[in-house]
Amino acid sequence: MGWNKDLKGSIQALLTNCKSLTVDAFTSKPFQGNPAAVCILPTPQSEDWMQKLAQEINLSETAFIVRQEDGFNLRWFTPIIEVPLCGHATLASAHVLWSEGYIAPNEPIHFHTKSGVLIAQKQGEWIELDFPVNHSQVISAPQELGEVLGVPMKCVMKNSLAYLVEVESEDVVREIQPNFELLKSLPIANVIVTSSTHKGSEYDFISRFFAPGVGINEDPVTGAAHCCLAPFWRERQKKDQFLAYQASKRGGVLKVRYDGGSRVYLGGQAVSIIRGELSHSLFGDG
């Protein structure tokens, strides 16, 4: 990765300071989108240490970044578990590295993760992420899933992340109130609910993501869910580019691009809310 010589001071700071920022991702406005904590570490820390800090921070996801020779190592933790992929915390991480001056704006960022290498590129006020596609298979709906959602289901599919359920309308998506305790008892305790939007809407499809399986009843905006939604809606709407809205209370907007290959391109904006530093005393037992 090429580095701008003017950034040497910031690079040195990255290697010595332990910055922690809270970022609202998939939005351009504070207090919307999905908040994530981003912790920039001077050296790798143990899984137990990162899990304890994520629990202490207590946001839906905390991202941990460590500089390495060919980019950055990136891991994501909810308050109760490490997850293999997280879109909004990746977007937040890229935003922090660019906005805090660690990476030149014209330089892509290579994140090395448990889901492979993820590339972030800056496109004006937007950031585009390169993620692996997640295909779904049609299944016979478990009876309990209907009881969880309490609404008629047009189509039920399953992928490695969640059940994917299409419902009748945008209004149904917005009004669903799942039975979270019952959802926790299912083989996959996560569900994506989606529909097309009303005629004349600026959005192509709408969704919500319920994930008590990873300790989050409803995730405000979910990049990983859109890696499943991209092939689903490409097949139904016969196009490659979408503007998507996730209809949580906070809400969030994503640009989704998928051409039928192995990668999904997710675009979003982000805004920093809190800047701080981790106490050096935290690293005594790292």
MIDOSE-1310 file (N, C-alpha, C; in nm, 2 decimals, decimal comma, always signed):
residues 286
mgwn	+0,08/-0,12/+0,00/+0,00/+0,00/+0,00/+0,09/+0,12/+0,00; +0,06/+0,22/-0,09/+0,14/+0,34/-0,09/+0,10/+0,44/+0,02; +0,19/+0,51/+0,07/+0,17/+0,60/+0,18/+0,21/+0,74/+0,14; +0,13/+0,84/+0,17/+0,16/+0,98/+0,15/+0,27/+1,02/+0,25
kdlk	+0,38/+1,08/+0,20/+0,49/+1,12/+0,29/+0,44/+1,22/+0,40; +0,34/+1,30/+0,36/+0,29/+1,40/+0,46/+0,22/+1,34/+0,58; +0,20/+1,21/+0,57/+0,12/+1,14/+0,67/+0,21/+1,07/+0,77; +0,34/+1,09/+0,76/+0,44/+1,02/+0,85/+0,40/+1,04/+1,00
gsiq	+0,37/+1,17/+1,04/+0,34/+1,19/+1,18/+0,22/+1,12/+1,22; +0,12/+1,11/+1,14/+0,00/+1,04/+1,17/+0,02/+0,89/+1,18; +0,10/+0,84/+1,09/+0,13/+0,70/+1,09/+0,20/+0,66/+1,23; +0,30/+0,75/+1,27/+0,37/+0,72/+1,39/+0,27/+0,73/+1,51
allt	+0,17/+0,82/+1,50/+0,07/+0,83/+1,61/-0,01/+0,70/+1,61; -0,04/+0,64/+1,49/-0,12/+0,52/+1,49/-0,05/+0,41/+1,56; +0,09/+0,41/+1,55/+0,16/+0,30/+1,61/+0,18/+0,32/+1,76; +0,16/+0,44/+1,81/+0,19/+0,46/+1,95/+0,06/+0,49/+2,03
ncks	-0,04/+0,57/+1,97/-0,16/+0,60/+2,05/-0,26/+0,49/+2,03; -0,35/+0,49/+2,13/-0,46/+0,39/+2,13/-0,59/+0,46/+2,11; -0,62/+0,50/+2,00/-0,74/+0,58/+1,98/-0,87/+0,50/+1,98; -0,98/+0,55/+2,03/-1,11/+0,49/+2,03/-1,21/+0,59/+1,99
ltvd	-1,28/+0,56/+1,88/-1,38/+0,66/+1,83/-1,52/+0,58/+1,82; -1,62/+0,66/+1,84/-1,76/+0,61/+1,81/-1,81/+0,68/+1,68; -1,85/+0,60/+1,59/-1,89/+0,64/+1,46/-2,03/+0,60/+1,42; -2,11/+0,68/+1,37/-2,24/+0,64/+1,32/-2,22/+0,61/+1,17
afts	-2,25/+0,48/+1,13/-2,22/+0,43/+1,00/-2,35/+0,42/+0,92; -2,34/+0,43/+0,79/-2,45/+0,42/+0,69/-2,55/+0,54/+0,72; -2,49/+0,66/+0,74/-2,57/+0,78/+0,76/-2,47/+0,90/+0,74; -2,53/+1,01/+0,71/-2,45/+1,14/+0,71/-2,49/+1,23/+0,82
kpfq	-2,58/+1,18/+0,91/-2,63/+1,26/+1,02/-2,61/+1,19/+1,15; -2,56/+1,27/+1,25/-2,54/+1,21/+1,39/-2,67/+1,15/+1,44; -2,66/+1,05/+1,52/-2,77/+0,98/+1,59/-2,86/+0,90/+1,49; -2,81/+0,88/+1,37/-2,88/+0,79/+1,28/-2,79/+0,68/+1,24
gnpa	-2,83/+0,59/+1,15/-2,74/+0,48/+1,11/-2,71/+0,39/+1,22; -2,60/+0,32/+1,21/-2,56/+0,22/+1,31/-2,43/+0,26/+1,38; -2,43/+0,28/+1,51/-2,31/+0,32/+1,58/-2,21/+0,20/+1,60; -2,09/+0,23/+1,59/-1,98/+0,13/+1,61/-1,87/+0,20/+1,68
avci	-1,80/+0,12/+1,77/-1,67/+0,17/+1,83/-1,56/+0,12/+1,74; -1,46/+0,21/+1,72/-1,34/+0,17/+1,64/-1,22/+0,19/+1,73; -1,15/+0,09/+1,76/-1,03/+0,10/+1,85/-0,90/+0,07/+1,77; -0,81/+0,16/+1,76/-0,69/+0,15/+1,69/-0,58/+0,11/+1,79
lptp	-0,53/-0,01/+1,78/-0,44/-0,07/+1,87/-0,29/-0,07/+1,82; -0,19/-0,05/+1,91/-0,05/-0,05/+1,87/+0,00/-0,19/+1,84; -0,06/-0,29/+1,91/-0,02/-0,43/+1,89/-0,14/-0,52/+1,90; -0,14/-0,64/+1,85/-0,25/-0,73/+1,87/-0,28/-0,76/+2,01
qsed	-0,40/-0,78/+2,05/-0,44/-0,82/+2,18/-0,52/-0,95/+2,18; -0,53/-1,02/+2,30/-0,59/-1,15/+2,30/-0,74/-1,14/+2,27; -0,80/-1,25/+2,23/-0,95/-1,25/+2,21/-1,02/-1,22/+2,33; -0,98/-1,27/+2,45/-1,05/-1,24/+2,57/-1,05/-1,09/+2,60
wmqk	-0,93/-1,03/+2,58/-0,92/-0,88/+2,61/-1,01/-0,80/+2,52; -1,02/-0,84/+2,39/-1,10/-0,76/+2,30/-1,25/-0,78/+2,34; -1,28/-0,91/+2,38/-1,42/-0,93/+2,41/-1,46/-0,85/+2,54; -1,37/-0,85/+2,63/-1,40/-0,77/+2,76/-1,42/-0,62/+2,73
laqe	-1,34/-0,57/+2,64/-1,35/-0,43/+2,60/-1,48/-0,40/+2,52; -1,51/-0,49/+2,43/-1,64/-0,48/+2,36/-1,76/-0,48/+2,45; -1,75/-0,56/+2,56/-1,86/-0,57/+2,66/-1,86/-0,44/+2,73; -1,74/-0,38/+2,77/-1,74/-0,26/+2,84/-1,80/-0,14/+2,76
inls	-1,76/-0,14/+2,63/-1,81/-0,03/+2,54/-1,96/-0,05/+2,52; -2,00/-0,17/+2,50/-2,15/-0,21/+2,49/-2,22/-0,15/+2,38; -2,16/-0,13/+2,26/-2,23/-0,10/+2,14/-2,25/-0,23/+2,06; -2,33/-0,23/+1,96/-2,36/-0,35/+1,88/-2,24/-0,42/+1,83
etaf	-2,14/-0,34/+1,79/-2,01/-0,39/+1,74/-1,90/-0,30/+1,78; -1,79/-0,36/+1,82/-1,66/-0,28/+1,84/-1,56/-0,34/+1,74; -1,49/-0,26/+1,66/-1,39/-0,30/+1,57/-1,25/-0,27/+1,63; -1,16/-0,37/+1,61/-1,03/-0,36/+1,65/-0,93/-0,36/+1,53
ivrq	-0,85/-0,25/+1,52/-0,76/-0,24/+1,40/-0,62/-0,24/+1,45; -0,54/-0,32/+1,38/-0,39/-0,33/+1,41/-0,32/-0,31/+1,27; -0,23/-0,22/+1,26/-0,15/-0,20/+1,14/-0,07/-0,32/+1,11; -0,06/-0,37/+0,99/+0,03/-0,47/+0,94/+0,09/-0,43/+0,81
edgf	+0,19/-0,51/+0,76/+0,27/-0,47/+0,65/+0,19/-0,43/+0,53; +0,08/-0,51/+0,50/+0,01/-0,49/+0,37/-0,13/-0,44/+0,40; -0,15/-0,37/+0,50/-0,29/-0,31/+0,53/-0,31/-0,31/+0,68; -0,43/-0,36/+0,72/-0,47/-0,36/+0,86/-0,54/-0,49/+0,89
nlrw	-0,51/-0,54/+1,01/-0,59/-0,65/+1,06/-0,72/-0,60/+1,13; -0,83/-0,66/+1,10/-0,96/-0,60/+1,15/-1,04/-0,72/+1,21; -1,09/-0,70/+1,33/-1,18/-0,80/+1,40/-1,29/-0,72/+1,46; -1,41/-0,80/+1,47/-1,53/-0,74/+1,52/-1,59/-0,82/+1,63
ftpi	-1,63/-0,75/+1,74/-1,69/-0,81/+1,85/-1,82/-0,74/+1,89; -1,93/-0,82/+1,91/-2,05/-0,77/+1,98/-2,02/-0,78/+2,13; -2,11/-0,73/+2,22/-2,08/-0,74/+2,36/-2,07/-0,89/+2,41; -2,11/-0,99/+2,33/-2,11/-1,12/+2,38/-2,03/-1,22/+2,29
ievp	-1,99/-1,18/+2,17/-1,93/-1,28/+2,08/-1,85/-1,21/+1,97; -1,75/-1,28/+1,92/-1,68/-1,23/+1,80/-1,76/-1,27/+1,68; -1,77/-1,18/+1,58/-1,85/-1,22/+1,46/-1,75/-1,22/+1,34; -1,78/-1,30/+1,23/-1,69/-1,32/+1,12/-1,70/-1,21/+1,02
lcgh	-1,80/-1,13/+1,02/-1,82/-1,02/+0,92/-1,91/-0,91/+0,98; -1,87/-0,79/+0,96/-1,96/-0,68/+1,01/-1,94/-0,56/+0,91; -2,05/-0,52/+0,84/-2,04/-0,42/+0,74/-2,03/-0,28/+0,80; -2,11/-0,25/+0,90/-2,11/-0,11/+0,95/-1,98/-0,08/+1,03
atla	-1,93/-0,18/+1,10/-1,81/-0,15/+1,17/-1,68/-0,14/+1,08; -1,69/-0,21/+0,96/-1,59/-0,19/+0,86/-1,60/-0,06/+0,80; -1,72/-0,01/+0,77/-1,73/+0,12/+0,71/-1,68/+0,23/+0,81; -1,72/+0,21/+0,94/-1,67/+0,30/+1,05/-1,52/+0,30/+1,06
sahv	-1,46/+0,18/+1,04/-1,31/+0,17/+1,05/-1,24/+0,25/+0,94; -1,30/+0,23/+0,82/-1,24/+0,30/+0,70/-1,26/+0,45/+0,72; -1,37/+0,49/+0,76/-1,40/+0,63/+0,79/-1,30/+0,69/+0,88; -1,27/+0,62/+0,99/-1,17/+0,67/+1,09/-1,03/+0,68/+1,03
lwse	-0,99/+0,58/+0,96/-0,85/+0,59/+0,90/-0,84/+0,70/+0,81; -0,94/+0,73/+0,73/-0,93/+0,85/+0,64/-0,95/+0,98/+0,71; -1,05/+0,99/+0,79/-1,09/+1,12/+0,85/-0,98/+1,16/+0,95; -0,92/+1,07/+1,02/-0,81/+1,10/+1,12/-0,68/+1,12/+1,05
gyia	-0,67/+1,10/+0,92/-0,54/+1,13/+0,85/-0,44/+1,02/+0,85; -0,48/+0,90/+0,88/-0,39/+0,78/+0,87/-0,36/+0,73/+0,73; -0,46/+0,75/+0,64/-0,45/+0,71/+0,51/-0,49/+0,82/+0,41; -0,41/+0,84/+0,30/-0,44/+0,94/+0,21/-0,58/+0,91/+0,14
pnep	-0,66/+1,01/+0,12/-0,80/+0,99/+0,07/-0,81/+0,91/-0,06; -0,70/+0,92/-0,14/-0,70/+0,85/-0,27/-0,65/+0,70/-0,26; -0,61/+0,66/-0,14/-0,56/+0,53/-0,12/-0,67/+0,43/-0,07; -0,68/+0,31/-0,14/-0,77/+0,21/-0,08/-0,72/+0,15/+0,04
ihfh	-0,80/+0,10/+0,12/-0,76/+0,03/+0,25/-0,79/-0,12/+0,24; -0,69/-0,20/+0,27/-0,70/-0,34/+0,27/-0,72/-0,39/+0,41; -0,83/-0,45/+0,45/-0,86/-0,50/+0,58/-0,84/-0,66/+0,57; -0,76/-0,71/+0,66/-0,74/-0,86/+0,66/-0,83/-0,91/+0,78
tksg	-0,93/-0,99/+0,74/-1,03/-1,04/+0,84/-1,05/-1,19/+0,83; -1,14/-1,24/+0,92/-1,18/-1,38/+0,91/-1,26/-1,41/+0,79; -1,31/-1,31/+0,72/-1,39/-1,33/+0,60/-1,30/-1,30/+0,48; -1,17/-1,30/+0,49/-1,08/-1,27/+0,38/-1,04/-1,12/+0,38
vlia	-0,98/-1,08/+0,26/-0,94/-0,94/+0,25/-1,06/-0,86/+0,20; -1,09/-0,75/+0,27/-1,20/-0,66/+0,24/-1,14/-0,53/+0,20; -1,18/-0,47/+0,09/-1,12/-0,35/+0,04/-1,22/-0,23/+0,05; -1,18/-0,12/+0,10/-1,26/+0,00/+0,11/-1,20/+0,11/+0,03
qkqg	-1,28/+0,17/-0,05/-1,24/+0,28/-0,13/-1,33/+0,40/-0,11; -1,27/+0,52/-0,11/-1,34/+0,65/-0,09/-1,39/+0,70/-0,22; -1,52/+0,73/-0,23/-1,58/+0,79/-0,35/-1,66/+0,91/-0,31; -1,58/+1,03/-0,31/-1,65/+1,15/-0,26/-1,68/+1,14/-0,12
ewie	-1,81/+1,17/-0,09/-1,86/+1,16/+0,05/-1,90/+1,02/+0,09; -1,89/+0,93/+0,00/-1,93/+0,79/+0,02/-1,81/+0,70/+0,03; -1,82/+0,59/+0,10/-1,72/+0,48/+0,11/-1,78/+0,36/+0,05; -1,71/+0,29/-0,04/-1,75/+0,16/-0,09/-1,67/+0,05/-0,04
ldfp	-1,74/-0,05/+0,01/-1,68/-0,17/+0,06/-1,70/-0,29/-0,03; -1,60/-0,38/-0,04/-1,60/-0,49/-0,13/-1,61/-0,62/-0,04; -1,73/-0,68/-0,04/-1,76/-0,79/+0,05/-1,80/-0,92/-0,02; -1,78/-1,03/+0,04/-1,82/-1,16/-0,03/-1,97/-1,17/-0,03
vnhs	-2,03/-1,22/-0,14/-2,17/-1,25/-0,16/-2,21/-1,36/-0,07; -2,34/-1,36/-0,02/-2,39/-1,47/+0,06/-2,52/-1,51/+0,00; -2,52/-1,62/-0,07/-2,64/-1,67/-0,14/-2,73/-1,74/-0,04; -2,86/-1,74/-0,07/-2,96/-1,81/+0,01/-3,03/-1,92/-0,06
qvis	-3,08/-2,02/+0,01/-3,15/-2,13/-0,05/-3,30/-2,13/+0,00; -3,39/-2,16/-0,09/-3,53/-2,17/-0,04/-3,55/-2,29/+0,05; -3,62/-2,27/+0,16/-3,65/-2,38/+0,25/-3,80/-2,38/+0,29; -3,84/-2,49/+0,34/-3,98/-2,49/+0,40/-3,97/-2,42/+0,54
apqe	-4,06/-2,32/+0,55/-4,05/-2,24/+0,67/-4,08/-2,31/+0,80; -3,99/-2,31/+0,90/-4,02/-2,36/+1,03/-4,15/-2,30/+1,08; -4,23/-2,38/+1,14/-4,36/-2,32/+1,20/-4,33/-2,21/+1,30; -4,22/-2,23/+1,37/-4,19/-2,13/+1,48/-4,15/-2,00/+1,42
lgev	-4,10/-2,00/+1,29/-4,06/-1,87/+1,23/-4,18/-1,78/+1,21; -4,29/-1,85/+1,16/-4,41/-1,77/+1,14/-4,46/-1,71/+1,27; -4,45/-1,79/+1,38/-4,49/-1,74/+1,51/-4,40/-1,63/+1,56; -4,27/-1,64/+1,53/-4,18/-1,53/+1,56/-4,22/-1,40/+1,50
lgvp	-4,25/-1,40/+1,37/-4,28/-1,28/+1,30/-4,43/-1,23/+1,31; -4,52/-1,33/+1,31/-4,66/-1,29/+1,33/-4,72/-1,23/+1,21; -4,66/-1,25/+1,09/-4,71/-1,20/+0,96/-4,70/-1,31/+0,85; -4,78/-1,30/+0,75/-4,77/-1,39/+0,64/-4,63/-1,37/+0,57
mkcv	-4,58/-1,49/+0,52/-4,44/-1,48/+0,46/-4,46/-1,53/+0,32; -4,41/-1,44/+0,22/-4,42/-1,47/+0,08/-4,31/-1,58/+0,04; -4,19/-1,56/+0,09/-4,08/-1,65/+0,06/-3,99/-1,66/+0,18; -3,94/-1,78/+0,21/-3,85/-1,81/+0,32/-3,73/-1,88/+0,26
mkns	-3,61/-1,82/+0,29/-3,48/-1,87/+0,25/-3,39/-1,88/+0,37; -3,28/-1,94/+0,35/-3,18/-1,95/+0,46/-3,04/-1,94/+0,40; -2,95/-1,87/+0,47/-2,81/-1,85/+0,43/-2,73/-1,87/+0,56; -2,60/-1,85/+0,55/-2,51/-1,87/+0,66/-2,52/-1,77/+0,77
layl	-2,59/-1,66/+0,74/-2,61/-1,55/+0,84/-2,75/-1,56/+0,91; -2,85/-1,59/+0,83/-2,99/-1,57/+0,89/-3,09/-1,64/+0,80; -3,21/-1,65/+0,85/-3,33/-1,67/+0,77/-3,35/-1,54/+0,69; -3,39/-1,55/+0,56/-3,43/-1,44/+0,48/-3,58/-1,45/+0,44
veve	-3,66/-1,36/+0,49/-3,80/-1,37/+0,47/-3,85/-1,25/+0,39; -3,92/-1,28/+0,28/-3,99/-1,17/+0,20/-4,13/-1,16/+0,25; -4,18/-1,04/+0,28/-4,31/-1,02/+0,32/-4,39/-0,93/+0,22; -4,51/-0,91/+0,24/-4,60/-0,85/+0,14/-4,57/-0,71/+0,10
sedv	-4,53/-0,63/+0,20/-4,52/-0,49/+0,17/-4,42/-0,42/+0,26; -4,38/-0,30/+0,22/-4,30/-0,21/+0,30/-4,36/-0,18/+0,44; -4,49/-0,17/+0,44/-4,56/-0,14/+0,57/-4,55/-0,25/+0,66; -4,56/-0,38/+0,61/-4,54/-0,49/+0,70/-4,40/-0,50/+0,76
vrei	-4,30/-0,47/+0,68/-4,16/-0,47/+0,73/-4,15/-0,37/+0,84; -4,20/-0,25/+0,82/-4,19/-0,14/+0,92/-4,26/-0,18/+1,05; -4,37/-0,25/+1,04/-4,46/-0,27/+1,16/-4,43/-0,40/+1,24; -4,35/-0,49/+1,19/-4,32/-0,62/+1,25/-4,27/-0,60/+1,39
qpnf	-4,32/-0,68/+1,49/-4,27/-0,68/+1,62/-4,24/-0,83/+1,66; -4,12/-0,87/+1,64/-4,09/-1,02/+1,65/-4,10/-1,06/+1,80; -4,12/-1,19/+1,82/-4,11/-1,25/+1,95/-3,96/-1,30/+1,96; -3,88/-1,22/+2,03/-3,74/-1,24/+2,03/-3,70/-1,36/+2,11
ellk	-3,77/-1,39/+2,22/-3,74/-1,51/+2,30/-3,76/-1,64/+2,22; -3,87/-1,64/+2,14/-3,89/-1,76/+2,05/-3,79/-1,76/+1,94; -3,75/-1,65/+1,89/-3,64/-1,65/+1,78/-3,51/-1,70/+1,83; -3,48/-1,68/+1,96/-3,36/-1,73/+2,02/-3,35/-1,88/+2,02
slpi	-3,47/-1,94/+2,02/-3,48/-2,09/+2,03/-3,46/-2,16/+1,89; -3,47/-2,08/+1,78/-3,46/-2,14/+1,65/-3,31/-2,18/+1,62; -3,29/-2,28/+1,52/-3,16/-2,32/+1,48/-3,07/-2,20/+1,44; -3,13/-2,11/+1,37/-3,06/-1,98/+1,34/-3,14/-1,87/+1,41
anvi	-3,08/-1,80/+1,50/-3,15/-1,71/+1,58/-3,14/-1,56/+1,52; -3,13/-1,56/+1,39/-3,13/-1,43/+1,32/-3,22/-1,43/+1,20; -3,29/-1,32/+1,17/-3,38/-1,32/+1,06/-3,37/-1,18/+0,99; -3,36/-1,18/+0,86/-3,37/-1,06/+0,77/-3,51/-1,06/+0,72
vtss	-3,58/-0,95/+0,73/-3,72/-0,94/+0,67/-3,71/-0,83/+0,57; -3,77/-0,85/+0,45/-3,75/-0,76/+0,34/-3,87/-0,75/+0,25; -3,89/-0,64/+0,18/-3,99/-0,63/+0,07/-3,95/-0,53/-0,03; -4,01/-0,52/-0,14/-3,99/-0,41/-0,23/-4,06/-0,29/-0,17
thkg	-4,04/-0,17/-0,23/-4,09/-0,05/-0,17/-4,22/+0,00/-0,25; -4,29/+0,10/-0,19/-4,40/+0,15/-0,26/-4,36/+0,22/-0,39; -4,45/+0,22/-0,49/-4,43/+0,29/-0,62/-4,39/+0,43/-0,59; -4,29/+0,48/-0,66/-4,24/+0,62/-0,64/-4,14/+0,64/-0,53
seyd	-4,11/+0,54/-0,45/-4,01/+0,55/-0,35/-3,87/+0,57/-0,41; -3,79/+0,64/-0,34/-3,65/+0,66/-0,38/-3,57/+0,53/-0,36; -3,62/+0,44/-0,28/-3,55/+0,31/-0,25/-3,60/+0,20/-0,33; -3,51/+0,10/-0,36/-3,55/-0,02/-0,44/-3,61/-0,13/-0,35
fisr	-3,55/-0,14/-0,23/-3,61/-0,24/-0,13/-3,58/-0,19/+0,01; -3,65/-0,25/+0,10/-3,64/-0,21/+0,24/-3,62/-0,34/+0,32; -3,56/-0,33/+0,44/-3,53/-0,45/+0,52/-3,52/-0,41/+0,67; -3,53/-0,51/+0,75/-3,49/-0,50/+0,89/-3,41/-0,63/+0,93
ffap	-3,33/-0,62/+1,03/-3,25/-0,74/+1,07/-3,26/-0,76/+1,22; -3,31/-0,87/+1,26/-3,32/-0,91/+1,40/-3,22/-1,02/+1,43; -3,14/-0,99/+1,54/-3,03/-1,08/+1,56/-3,00/-1,11/+1,71; -3,10/-1,16/+1,78/-3,08/-1,19/+1,92/-2,97/-1,30/+1,94
gvgi	-2,95/-1,38/+1,83/-2,84/-1,48/+1,83/-2,70/-1,43/+1,86; -2,68/-1,30/+1,83/-2,55/-1,24/+1,86/-2,57/-1,13/+1,96; -2,68/-1,13/+2,03/-2,70/-1,03/+2,14/-2,76/-0,90/+2,10; -2,82/-0,89/+1,98/-2,88/-0,77/+1,93/-3,02/-0,79/+1,88
nedp	-3,12/-0,75/+1,96/-3,26/-0,78/+1,91/-3,28/-0,72/+1,77; -3,25/-0,59/+1,75/-3,26/-0,54/+1,62/-3,13/-0,46/+1,59; -3,06/-0,49/+1,48/-2,94/-0,42/+1,44/-2,99/-0,30/+1,35; -2,94/-0,18/+1,38/-2,99/-0,06/+1,31/-2,97/-0,06/+1,16
vtga	-2,85/-0,09/+1,12/-2,82/-0,10/+0,98/-2,71/-0,21/+0,96; -2,73/-0,30/+0,87/-2,65/-0,42/+0,86/-2,59/-0,45/+0,72; -2,46/-0,42/+0,71/-2,39/-0,44/+0,58/-2,40/-0,59/+0,54; -2,37/-0,68/+0,64/-2,36/-0,82/+0,61/-2,50/-0,87/+0,55
ahcc	-2,61/-0,82/+0,61/-2,74/-0,86/+0,56/-2,76/-0,83/+0,41; -2,70/-0,72/+0,37/-2,71/-0,68/+0,23/-2,63/-0,76/+0,13; -2,53/-0,83/+0,19/-2,46/-0,93/+0,11/-2,55/-1,05/+0,07; -2,66/-1,07/+0,15/-2,76/-1,17/+0,12/-2,87/-1,11/+0,03
lapf	-2,91/-0,98/+0,06/-3,02/-0,92/-0,01/-2,98/-0,88/-0,15; -2,85/-0,86/-0,18/-2,81/-0,82/-0,31/-2,85/-0,93/-0,42; -2,81/-1,05/-0,40/-2,85/-1,15/-0,50/-3,00/-1,18/-0,50; -3,06/-1,17/-0,38/-3,21/-1,19/-0,37/-3,28/-1,09/-0,46
wrer	-3,25/-0,96/-0,45/-3,32/-0,86/-0,52/-3,27/-0,85/-0,67; -3,15/-0,88/-0,69/-3,11/-0,88/-0,83/-3,19/-0,98/-0,92; -3,22/-1,10/-0,86/-3,30/-1,20/-0,93/-3,44/-1,15/-0,96; -3,49/-1,08/-0,86/-3,63/-1,03/-0,87/-3,65/-0,90/-0,95
qkkd	-3,56/-0,81/-0,93/-3,58/-0,68/-1,00/-3,50/-0,67/-1,13; -3,42/-0,77/-1,16/-3,34/-0,77/-1,28/-3,26/-0,65/-1,31; -3,18/-0,61/-1,20/-3,09/-0,50/-1,22/-2,97/-0,52/-1,12; -2,87/-0,44/-1,14/-2,74/-0,46/-1,07/-2,71/-0,36/-0,96
qfla	-2,78/-0,25/-0,96/-2,76/-0,14/-0,86/-2,89/-0,10/-0,79; -2,87/-0,08/-0,66/-2,99/-0,06/-0,58/-2,96/+0,05/-0,48; -3,06/+0,13/-0,44/-3,06/+0,21/-0,32/-3,15/+0,15/-0,22; -3,09/+0,11/-0,10/-3,16/+0,03/+0,00/-3,18/+0,11/+0,13
yqas	-3,29/+0,08/+0,19/-3,31/+0,15/+0,32/-3,34/+0,04/+0,43; -3,27/+0,05/+0,54/-3,30/-0,04/+0,65/-3,38/+0,03/+0,76; -3,50/-0,02/+0,78/-3,61/+0,06/+0,85/-3,61/+0,04/+1,00; -3,49/+0,04/+1,06/-3,49/+0,04/+1,21/-3,53/+0,18/+1,26
krgg	-3,54/+0,19/+1,39/-3,57/+0,32/+1,45/-3,47/+0,43/+1,41; -3,34/+0,39/+1,40/-3,24/+0,49/+1,36/-3,24/+0,51/+1,21; -3,26/+0,40/+1,14/-3,26/+0,40/+0,99/-3,12/+0,42/+0,93; -3,11/+0,37/+0,81/-2,98/+0,38/+0,73/-3,00/+0,35/+0,59
vlkv	-2,91/+0,42/+0,51/-2,92/+0,41/+0,36/-2,79/+0,34/+0,31; -2,81/+0,25/+0,21/-2,69/+0,18/+0,15/-2,71/+0,19/+0,00; -2,60/+0,21/-0,07/-2,59/+0,18/-0,21/-2,54/+0,04/-0,23; -2,61/-0,04/-0,31/-2,57/-0,18/-0,32/-2,55/-0,21/-0,47
rydg	-2,43/-0,27/-0,50/-2,40/-0,30/-0,64/-2,36/-0,45/-0,64; -2,43/-0,52/-0,73/-2,40/-0,67/-0,75/-2,42/-0,71/-0,89; -2,32/-0,77/-0,95/-2,33/-0,80/-1,09/-2,34/-0,95/-1,12; -2,37/-1,03/-1,01/-2,38/-1,17/-1,02/-2,26/-1,25/-0,99
gsrv	-2,15/-1,18/-0,96/-2,02/-1,25/-0,93/-2,01/-1,29/-0,78; -1,89/-1,29/-0,73/-1,86/-1,34/-0,60/-1,85/-1,23/-0,50; -1,86/-1,10/-0,54/-1,85/-0,99/-0,45/-1,97/-0,90/-0,46; -2,00/-0,84/-0,34/-2,11/-0,74/-0,33/-2,04/-0,61/-0,29
ylgg	-2,08/-0,50/-0,36/-2,02/-0,37/-0,32/-2,12/-0,28/-0,25; -2,09/-0,24/-0,13/-2,18/-0,17/-0,04/-2,13/-0,03/-0,02; -2,21/+0,07/-0,05/-2,17/+0,21/-0,03/-2,24/+0,27/+0,09; -2,17/+0,35/+0,16/-2,23/+0,42/+0,28/-2,16/+0,54/+0,32
qavs	-2,22/+0,62/+0,40/-2,15/+0,74/+0,46/-2,14/+0,71/+0,61; -2,06/+0,80/+0,67/-2,03/+0,78/+0,82/-2,00/+0,92/+0,88; -2,02/+0,93/+1,01/-1,99/+1,05/+1,08/-1,94/+1,02/+1,22; -1,82/+1,08/+1,26/-1,76/+1,06/+1,39/-1,84/+1,13/+1,49
iirg	-1,87/+1,06/+1,61/-1,95/+1,12/+1,72/-1,86/+1,15/+1,84; -1,77/+1,06/+1,88/-1,69/+1,07/+2,00/-1,55/+1,03/+1,96; -1,45/+1,11/+2,01/-1,31/+1,08/+1,99/-1,25/+1,07/+2,13; -1,16/+0,96/+2,15/-1,09/+0,95/+2,28/-0,97/+0,86/+2,26
elsh	-0,92/+0,82/+2,38/-0,80/+0,73/+2,38/-0,83/+0,62/+2,48; -0,78/+0,50/+2,45/-0,79/+0,39/+2,55/-0,68/+0,41/+2,65; -0,70/+0,38/+2,78/-0,60/+0,40/+2,88/-0,49/+0,30/+2,86; -0,37/+0,35/+2,88/-0,25/+0,26/+2,86/-0,25/+0,15/+2,96
slfg	-0,32/+0,17/+3,08/-0,32/+0,06/+3,18/-0,40/-0,06/+3,13; -0,48/-0,05/+3,02/-0,55/-0,16/+2,97/-0,46/-0,27/+2,91; -0,34/-0,22/+2,87/-0,25/-0,31/+2,79/-0,15/-0,39/+2,88; -0,16/-0,38/+3,01/-0,07/-0,45/+3,10/-0,08/-0,60/+3,08
dg	-0,20/-0,65/+3,06/-0,22/-0,80/+3,05/-0,27/-0,84/+2,91; -0,24/-0,75/+2,81/-0,29/-0,78/+2,67/-0,24/-0,90/+2,61
